Amino acid sequence: MPTSSRKLTTPPPSVTPLAVSAREACRLLSIGMYHLYALMRSGEIRSFHCGQARRITVASIHDYIARQLAANDGKWRQIKYRRQGSKARQEQQVTKPAALPKRRTRVNQQQLFTE
């Protein structure tokens, strides 16, 4: 079979890559491209050039996640949203401003002149 007619196949999912593109690293970390390049500039994520393409090592992505988890250990808590109980609803009803007068329509204005 000639080499030009062969299709390139992606590796099976069981084989984890050693390095990924910047776009794939953004997808893996759920961050934007600007944030990824800021992390590379600060040295938190390691990368290298492969020709003209920049590749990010998967190990550095795992290390970054581990550092973030260690730094935030014990600081995370679930946010509890307060539901408004009946007392809060009663207070809101009391503090509502009085209803504004009904807007005059053309029919109402004509009735004013005929009266």
C-alpha positions as CSV (number, residue, x, y, z in Angstrom):
1,M,0.0,0.0,0.0
2,P,1.5,3.4,-0.9
3,T,2.3,5.7,2.0
4,S,0.3,8.6,0.6
5,S,-3.0,6.7,0.8
6,R,-2.5,5.6,4.4
7,K,-4.6,7.4,7.0
8,L,-3.0,8.7,10.1
9,T,-4.7,7.3,13.2
10,T,-4.8,8.6,16.7
11,P,-3.3,6.4,19.4
12,P,-5.8,4.3,21.3
13,P,-7.1,5.9,24.5
14,S,-5.1,3.5,26.7
15,V,-1.9,5.3,25.6
16,T,-1.5,8.6,27.3
17,P,0.5,11.2,25.5
18,L,3.7,12.7,27.1
19,A,3.0,16.2,25.6
20,V,0.0,18.0,24.3
21,S,-0.7,21.1,22.3
22,A,-1.5,24.4,23.9
23,R,-5.1,24.1,22.8
24,E,-5.4,20.6,24.3
25,A,-3.8,21.8,27.6
26,C,-6.3,24.6,27.8
27,R,-9.1,22.0,27.3
28,L,-7.6,19.7,30.0
29,L,-7.3,22.5,32.5
30,S,-10.5,24.3,31.5
31,I,-8.7,27.6,31.2
32,G,-8.2,30.1,28.4
33,M,-5.2,30.4,26.1
34,Y,-4.1,33.7,27.8
35,H,-4.1,32.1,31.3
36,L,-2.2,29.1,30.0
37,Y,0.6,31.3,28.5
38,A,0.7,33.3,31.7
39,L,1.3,30.0,33.6
40,M,4.0,29.1,31.2
41,R,5.7,32.5,31.6
42,S,5.6,32.2,35.3
43,G,7.1,28.7,35.1
44,E,4.2,26.9,36.7
45,I,3.7,24.8,33.6
46,R,6.7,23.5,31.6
47,S,6.6,23.6,27.8
48,F,9.0,23.2,24.9
49,H,9.1,23.9,21.1
50,C,8.7,21.0,18.7
51,G,9.4,22.7,15.4
52,Q,7.1,25.7,15.3
53,A,4.6,24.1,17.7
54,R,4.7,24.6,21.4
55,R,4.0,21.4,23.5
56,I,3.1,21.2,27.1
57,T,4.2,18.2,29.1
58,V,1.3,16.2,30.7
59,A,3.5,15.7,33.8
60,S,3.7,19.5,34.3
61,I,-0.1,19.7,34.0
62,H,-0.5,17.0,36.7
63,D,2.1,18.7,38.9
64,Y,0.2,22.1,38.5
65,I,-3.1,20.5,39.5
66,A,-1.4,18.8,42.5
67,R,0.1,22.1,43.7
68,Q,-3.2,23.8,43.4
69,L,-4.9,21.1,45.4
70,A,-2.2,21.3,48.1
71,A,-2.4,25.1,48.3
72,N,-6.2,25.1,48.6
73,D,-6.5,22.1,50.9
74,G,-9.1,22.8,53.6
75,K,-10.0,26.2,52.2
76,W,-12.9,25.1,50.0
77,R,-16.4,25.0,51.4
78,Q,-19.7,24.4,49.8
79,I,-21.7,27.6,49.2
80,K,-25.1,27.3,50.8
81,Y,-27.8,29.5,49.2
82,R,-30.3,30.9,51.6
83,R,-33.9,30.4,50.6
84,Q,-36.2,33.1,51.6
85,G,-38.5,31.9,54.4
86,S,-42.0,33.1,55.0
87,K,-40.8,35.9,57.4
88,A,-38.5,37.3,54.7
89,R,-41.4,37.3,52.2
90,Q,-43.7,39.0,54.6
91,E,-41.1,41.7,55.2
92,Q,-40.7,42.2,51.4
93,Q,-44.5,42.6,51.1
94,V,-44.5,45.2,53.8
95,T,-41.6,47.2,52.3
96,K,-43.0,47.2,48.7
97,P,-43.7,50.7,47.5
98,A,-47.2,51.7,46.8
99,A,-48.4,50.9,43.3
100,L,-47.9,53.6,40.8
101,P,-51.1,55.1,39.3
102,K,-52.2,53.4,36.1
103,R,-50.7,54.9,33.0
104,R,-53.2,57.0,31.0
105,T,-54.1,55.5,27.7
106,R,-55.6,57.3,24.8
107,V,-59.1,56.1,25.8
108,N,-58.7,57.4,29.3
109,Q,-57.5,60.8,28.1
110,Q,-60.6,61.1,25.8
111,Q,-62.8,60.3,28.7
112,L,-61.2,63.0,30.8
113,F,-62.1,65.6,28.1
114,T,-65.6,64.4,27.7
115,E,-66.4,64.5,31.4
